[in-house]
């Protein structure tokens, strides 16, 4: 008799394991189906959305906009008051007109633009300066004029002093010696009211006239002063009597980096000598003046300083006005361009606002350009007048 087979424990357990896995899988599937069903029930097809459920488009933000406010322009600069503050401008100040501040005829204003003014006086100490002019010698009259001039200078100019013709005598045997030497009596800036008398006291008339050599020597004194206004004044009672070349020397000074202007003061000279001296000042791009006594000589010095203040300094002043105008106009351009960037393609503004702002922008730019053109013409005219007066 055959006994019934015993159940295989391994097979039973294996079958139960797969059954358990199947139950877990089924449970998870049911949960997924439930979640999908829930999500689908809340989602509507495009066709099922009603008109009331459509979200409205963003509306532009209104900045209390009123087109009539663009007509108010208190300072008449083509920029309405309502736009001045956003552009960092003052509605009560026309900044365009404020860009042009020409006070160059005002001496107090000119003072702020006075460059350093350096002068070297070249004093003729040749023998002929011992001749009388009225009741005093030419040398005494020249000293008196220089002392008076220096005592009145204050800080208007820095002055130096050179002499020539002080060596030897005006005899033929001493010509080579006399024509070979010049002497710096005072460097630029060291001659003043306190020492001018003591510096000039030992100066005497002796030898020959070496104007060219003295001009060459003077150039050394302007070293490092290339950015200043530089001049030489030759006080002489006659033409060149040595073998130096004053015309070439004067031309070299004028063409130097220091742009040294050569002025000649003919002291009690004749017409023939005058022609030779005028050739020197022309080569040196300077002026020629004649004096017959110490008062006239002093007046020439004083007039030169006055002309420098009212013409040269005013000329520098107008250059500064031009520079200030350019900077100011550029600054206004920057501000108005920044303003334009703030409204172009700005979704917060209505089309009417953008159009109104663009119209304002174009008007303001035209106003700026016209003003700039007008003032440049005025500046160029003033500049031309100043240069003609030098």
C-alpha positions in Angstrom: 0.0 0.0 0.0 1.4 3.2 -1.0 1.3 6.1 1.5 0.0 9.5 0.3 2.8 12.0 -0.6 3.7 14.5 2.0 3.3 18.2 1.0 6.7 19.8 0.1 7.2 22.5 2.7 9.5 24.5 0.4 7.0 24.6 -2.4 4.3 25.7 0.0 6.4 28.6 1.4 7.5 29.7 -2.1 3.9 29.8 -3.3 2.9 31.9 -0.3 5.7 34.3 -0.9 4.6 35.0 -4.5 1.1 35.4 -3.2 2.2 38.0 -0.7 4.1 39.9 -3.4 1.1 39.8 -5.6 -1.1 41.3 -2.9 1.4 44.1 -2.3 1.6 44.9 -6.0 -2.2 44.9 -6.3 -2.5 47.3 -3.3 0.0 49.8 -4.8 -1.8 49.7 -8.1 -5.1 50.5 -6.5 -3.6 53.5 -4.7 -2.1 54.8 -8.0 -5.4 54.5 -9.8 -7.1 56.4 -7.0 -4.6 59.3 -7.1 -4.8 59.6 -10.9 -8.6 59.7 -10.7 -8.5 62.4 -8.1 -6.1 64.6 -10.1 -8.1 64.1 -13.3 -11.3 65.2 -11.6 -9.8 68.6 -10.7 -8.4 69.4 -14.1 -10.6 70.9 -16.8 -10.1 70.8 -20.5 -9.6 74.1 -22.3 -13.1 73.8 -23.7 -14.6 73.6 -20.3 -13.2 76.9 -19.0 -15.8 79.6 -18.8 -15.1 83.3 -19.8 -15.4 84.3 -16.1 -12.5 82.0 -15.2 -10.0 83.6 -17.6 -7.3 85.7 -15.7 -7.3 89.3 -16.8 -4.1 90.7 -18.5 -1.9 93.0 -16.3 -3.0 96.6 -16.5 -0.3 99.3 -16.7 0.3 101.2 -13.5 -1.0 104.8 -13.7 1.2 107.4 -12.1 -1.5 110.0 -11.7 -0.9 110.6 -15.3 -2.5 113.8 -16.8 -1.4 114.9 -20.2 -2.2 118.5 -19.3 0.7 118.4 -16.7 3.1 118.2 -19.6 2.3 121.8 -20.5 3.7 123.2 -17.3 7.4 124.1 -17.7 8.3 126.7 -15.1 11.9 127.1 -16.1 11.3 127.0 -19.9 13.9 124.4 -20.6 11.6 122.1 -22.7 11.3 119.6 -19.8 7.9 119.7 -18.0 7.9 120.2 -14.3 6.4 116.7 -13.8 9.5 115.2 -15.3 12.2 117.4 -13.7 12.4 115.5 -10.4 12.5 112.0 -12.0 15.4 113.3 -14.1 17.2 114.7 -11.0 16.7 118.3 -12.2 15.2 121.4 -10.6 11.8 122.6 -12.1 12.6 126.1 -11.0 16.1 126.3 -12.6 16.9 126.2 -16.3 19.9 123.9 -16.1 20.7 124.4 -19.8 21.2 128.2 -19.4 23.0 127.6 -16.1 25.7 125.6 -18.1 27.0 128.9 -19.4 28.6 131.1 -16.8 30.8 133.7 -18.5 32.1 136.2 -16.0 35.4 136.7 -17.7 35.0 140.5 -17.8 34.8 140.4 -14.0 38.3 140.9 -12.5 37.4 138.9 -9.4 36.4 136.0 -11.6 39.5 136.3 -13.7 41.6 136.0 -10.6 40.6 132.4 -10.2 42.1 131.6 -13.6 45.3 133.6 -13.5 48.2 131.3 -14.5 51.7 131.8 -13.2 53.2 134.8 -15.0 57.0 134.7 -15.2 59.0 137.7 -16.3 62.7 138.1 -16.9 64.0 141.7 -17.2 67.2 141.9 -19.2 68.9 145.2 -18.3 71.4 146.8 -20.6 74.5 147.7 -18.6 76.6 148.8 -21.6 78.6 152.1 -21.4 76.0 154.2 -23.2 73.6 153.7 -20.3 75.7 156.3 -18.5 74.5 159.0 -20.8 72.2 161.6 -19.3 68.5 161.7 -20.0 67.1 164.8 -18.5 68.8 165.2 -15.1 69.7 161.6 -14.5 71.5 158.8 -16.4 69.7 156.3 -18.4 70.8 153.6 -15.9 69.5 155.6 -13.0 66.2 156.1 -14.8 66.0 152.3 -15.6 66.7 151.3 -12.0 64.1 153.7 -10.7 61.4 152.3 -13.1 62.3 148.7 -12.2 62.2 149.3 -8.5 58.8 151.0 -8.7 57.5 148.2 -10.9 58.7 145.5 -8.5 57.3 147.3 -5.5 53.8 147.3 -7.0 53.7 143.7 -8.2 52.3 141.9 -5.2 51.7 138.3 -6.5 50.8 139.2 -10.0 54.0 138.0 -11.5 57.3 136.3 -10.6 60.2 138.3 -11.8 63.9 137.6 -12.5 66.7 139.9 -13.5 69.7 139.6 -15.9 72.3 142.2 -16.9 74.7 142.2 -19.9 77.5 144.6 -20.8 78.7 144.8 -17.2 82.2 143.3 -17.9 85.2 145.3 -19.1 84.5 148.7 -20.7 83.1 150.0 -23.9 86.5 150.4 -25.4 87.6 148.2 -28.3 90.2 146.3 -26.3 87.5 145.1 -23.9 84.9 144.2 -26.5 85.6 140.4 -26.4 85.4 140.4 -22.6 82.3 142.5 -22.5 80.5 140.5 -25.2 81.2 137.2 -23.6 79.4 137.6 -20.3 76.0 138.0 -18.8 74.9 137.8 -15.1 71.8 136.5 -13.5 71.2 139.1 -10.7 68.1 137.3 -9.5 66.3 134.1 -10.5 62.6 134.2 -11.3 60.6 134.6 -8.2 63.3 135.9 -5.9 63.2 139.6 -6.9 60.9 141.5 -4.6 60.3 144.8 -3.0 62.5 143.9 -0.1 65.7 143.2 -2.1 65.3 145.0 -5.4 67.2 148.0 -4.2 70.2 146.0 -2.8 70.3 143.9 -6.0 70.4 147.0 -8.3 72.7 149.2 -6.3 76.0 147.6 -7.5 74.9 147.6 -11.2 76.9 150.0 -13.3 77.2 150.8 -17.0 80.4 149.5 -18.5 80.7 147.6 -21.8 79.1 146.5 -25.0 75.6 145.4 -26.0 75.2 141.6 -26.2 71.4 141.2 -26.5 71.6 137.8 -28.2 73.8 136.3 -25.5 71.5 137.6 -22.8 68.4 136.2 -24.5 70.1 132.8 -24.7 70.9 133.0 -21.0 67.4 133.9 -20.1 66.0 130.6 -21.5 67.7 128.6 -18.8 65.7 130.6 -16.2 62.4 129.3 -17.5 63.2 125.6 -17.0 60.3 123.8 -15.5 57.9 126.6 -16.2 56.6 125.3 -19.5 52.9 125.4 -18.4 53.1 129.1 -17.3 52.9 132.4 -19.2 56.5 133.5 -19.8 57.9 136.8 -21.0 61.2 138.6 -21.4 61.6 142.4 -21.3 64.9 143.7 -22.8 65.5 147.3 -21.6 68.2 148.7 -23.9 69.3 152.0 -25.3 70.7 150.6 -28.5 71.0 147.8 -31.0 73.3 144.7 -30.8 77.0 145.7 -30.9 78.5 142.2 -30.2 78.6 139.3 -32.6 75.6 137.4 -31.0 72.4 136.9 -32.9 69.4 138.4 -31.0 66.9 137.6 -33.8 67.8 133.9 -33.8 67.8 133.8 -30.0 64.4 135.5 -29.8 62.9 133.1 -32.3 64.3 130.2 -30.3 62.7 131.5 -27.1 59.3 131.9 -28.8 59.5 128.4 -30.3 60.6 126.7 -27.1 58.3 124.5 -24.9 58.0 127.4 -22.5 56.7 129.7 -25.3 58.7 132.7 -24.1 57.6 136.0 -25.6 60.3 138.5 -26.2 59.4 142.2 -25.6 61.8 145.1 -26.4 61.8 148.5 -24.7 63.8 150.9 -26.6 65.1 153.5 -24.1 65.8 156.9 -25.7 67.0 155.5 -29.1 66.9 156.8 -32.7 64.8 155.5 -35.6 67.6 153.5 -37.1 68.2 151.5 -33.9 64.5 151.1 -33.5 64.2 149.2 -36.7 66.8 146.7 -35.6 65.1 146.2 -32.2 61.7 145.7 -33.7 63.0 142.8 -35.8 64.0 141.1 -32.5 60.6 141.5 -30.9 58.9 140.3 -34.0 61.0 137.2 -34.1 60.2 136.7 -30.4 56.4 137.2 -31.0 56.4 140.0 -28.5 55.9 143.8 -28.5 58.0 146.9 -29.0 57.7 150.0 -26.9 59.7 153.2 -26.6 60.5 155.2 -23.4 62.3 158.4 -22.9 62.4 158.6 -19.1 61.8 156.5 -16.0 58.1 157.4 -15.8 57.4 156.2 -19.4 59.5 153.0 -18.7 57.5 152.3 -15.6 54.2 152.9 -17.4 55.2 150.3 -20.1 55.8 147.7 -17.4 52.5 148.6 -15.7 50.5 148.5 -18.9 51.9 145.1 -19.8 50.9 143.7 -16.5 47.4 145.2 -16.8 47.1 143.9 -20.3 48.1 140.4 -19.1 45.4 140.5 -16.5 42.6 141.7 -18.7 43.5 139.8 -21.9 45.7 136.8 -21.3 43.9 135.8 -18.1 40.5 136.5 -19.6 41.6 134.3 -22.5 42.4 131.5 -20.1 39.1 132.2 -18.3 37.1 131.8 -21.5 38.9 128.5 -22.2 37.6 127.4 -18.8 34.1 128.6 -19.6 34.2 126.5 -22.8 35.4 123.4 -20.8 32.7 123.9 -18.1 30.0 124.3 -20.8 31.0 121.0 -22.5 31.1 119.1 -19.2 27.7 120.6 -18.1 26.0 119.8 -21.5 27.4 116.2 -21.4 26.0 115.8 -17.9 22.5 116.9 -19.0 22.7 114.5 -21.9 23.5 111.7 -19.5 20.5 112.6 -17.3 18.0 112.9 -20.2 19.3 109.7 -21.8 18.9 107.9 -18.5 15.3 109.3 -18.3 14.6 107.9 -21.8 15.8 104.5 -20.9 13.3 104.5 -18.0 10.3 104.8 -20.2 11.2 103.0 -23.5 9.8 99.5 -23.3 8.5 100.1 -19.8 5.4 97.9 -19.3 4.2 100.1 -16.4 3.6 103.1 -18.8 0.7 103.6 -21.2 1.5 104.2 -24.8 0.3 107.8 -24.3 2.9 108.3 -21.6 5.6 106.8 -23.7 4.7 109.1 -26.7 4.5 112.2 -24.5 7.9 111.4 -22.9 9.5 110.8 -26.3 8.2 114.1 -27.6 9.7 115.8 -24.5 13.0 114.0 -24.9 13.4 115.1 -28.6 12.5 118.7 -27.7 15.0 118.8 -24.9 17.8 117.4 -27.1 17.1 120.0 -29.8 17.1 122.7 -27.1 20.5 121.4 -25.8 22.0 121.3 -29.2 20.8 124.8 -30.2 22.1 126.3 -26.9 25.5 124.6 -27.3 25.9 125.8 -30.8 24.9 129.4 -29.9 27.3 129.6 -26.9 30.2 128.0 -28.8 29.8 130.8 -31.5 29.8 133.4 -28.7 32.9 131.9 -27.0 34.8 131.7 -30.3 34.0 135.4 -31.0 35.2 136.4 -27.5 38.3 134.3 -27.9 39.1 135.9 -31.2 38.7 139.4 -29.6 41.0 138.5 -26.8 43.7 137.1 -29.1 43.5 140.2 -31.2 44.1 142.3 -28.1 47.3 140.5 -27.1 
